[in-house]
Amino acid sequence: MIHHDDPSPPDDALDAFVRSAAPTSFAPGFSDRIATRLRADETVSLSDALERQVRRVVPLVAAASLLLAAYNWWGARGSSSSAFDAALNLPRVTLSAAYEPSSLYGDATPSVGTP
């Protein structure tokens, strides 16, 4: 078991050396410098924080959107009537496709039989 109340003589010398090297207080004017720095530090508003985040995220989102549009255009360039439809990967819409029940409600074919 270690006894902290009864230090050995070598520990006394080391303890005295560390205590003599340790600062006893901060430099003069420390509290004034800190107070001045805190007063000068402006609080960041929510709009400033959002603006900073938008500046970081929008270029990445724009690049990803352009890549997705290019990928969609490349895959549908021969089947779409316009480059815009191909880039957005929009399906061709006809009157019969618009009124088809599976496109409105998913696969809504009722099962014929008893449960």
C-alpha positions in Angstrom: 0.0 0.0 0.0 1.3 3.5 -0.8 1.5 6.0 2.0 1.1 9.5 0.7 1.5 11.2 4.0 5.0 10.0 4.6 7.1 10.9 1.5 10.6 9.5 1.3 13.6 12.0 1.2 14.1 11.8 -2.6 10.4 12.6 -3.1 10.8 15.7 -0.9 13.6 17.0 -3.1 11.6 16.4 -6.3 8.5 17.9 -4.7 10.4 21.0 -3.8 11.9 21.3 -7.3 8.5 21.0 -9.0 6.9 23.5 -6.6 9.6 26.1 -7.1 9.4 25.8 -10.9 5.6 26.1 -11.0 4.1 29.5 -11.6 2.3 31.0 -8.6 0.1 33.4 -10.6 -0.6 34.6 -14.0 1.3 37.4 -15.6 0.1 41.0 -14.7 -2.9 42.1 -16.7 -4.0 38.6 -17.6 -7.6 39.1 -16.4 -7.8 42.4 -18.3 -6.6 40.8 -21.5 -9.1 38.0 -21.2 -12.0 40.4 -20.4 -11.1 42.5 -23.5 -10.9 39.5 -25.7 -14.3 38.2 -24.5 -15.9 41.6 -25.1 -14.4 41.9 -28.6 -15.6 38.3 -29.5 -18.9 38.7 -31.2 -21.5 36.1 -30.8 -22.4 34.2 -33.9 -26.0 34.5 -35.0 -28.0 31.7 -36.4 -28.1 33.3 -39.8 -24.3 33.6 -39.9 -23.9 30.0 -38.9 -26.4 28.8 -41.5 -24.7 31.0 -44.2 -21.3 29.5 -43.4 -22.7 26.0 -43.6 -24.6 26.7 -46.9 -21.3 27.9 -48.4 -19.7 24.6 -47.6 -22.5 22.3 -48.6 -24.0 23.9 -51.8 -21.0 23.3 -54.0 -21.0 19.6 -53.1 -24.7 19.3 -53.7 -24.5 21.1 -57.0 -21.6 18.9 -58.2 -23.6 15.7 -57.1 -26.7 17.0 -59.0 -24.7 17.6 -62.1 -23.2 14.2 -62.0 -26.6 12.6 -61.5 -28.1 14.6 -64.4 -25.2 13.6 -66.6 -25.6 9.9 -65.6 -29.3 10.0 -66.3 -28.8 11.8 -69.6 -26.2 9.2 -70.7 -28.5 6.3 -69.9 -31.6 7.7 -71.5 -30.1 9.8 -74.4 -31.6 7.6 -77.1 -35.0 6.9 -75.6 -36.1 10.4 -74.5 -37.6 13.1 -76.7 -35.4 15.9 -75.2 -32.2 16.2 -73.4 -34.0 17.8 -70.4 -36.3 14.7 -70.0 -33.2 12.5 -70.3 -31.3 14.4 -67.7 -34.1 14.3 -65.2 -34.9 10.7 -66.1 -38.5 11.5 -66.6 -40.6 8.7 -68.1 -42.7 9.3 -71.2 -46.2 10.1 -70.2 -49.2 9.0 -72.3 -52.8 9.2 -71.6 -53.1 5.4 -71.2 -50.1 5.3 -68.9 -51.5 8.1 -66.7 -54.8 6.2 -66.2 -53.2 2.8 -65.6 -54.1 1.7 -62.1 -50.7 0.2 -61.3 -49.1 3.6 -61.9 -51.6 5.3 -59.5 -51.7 2.8 -56.7 -48.8 0.5 -57.2 -49.5 -3.1 -58.0 -53.2 -3.1 -57.1 -54.3 -6.2 -59.0 -56.8 -8.0 -56.7 -56.1 -11.6 -56.1 -58.8 -13.9 -57.3 -59.4 -16.6 -54.8 -60.4 -17.3 -51.3 -58.2 -16.2 -48.4 
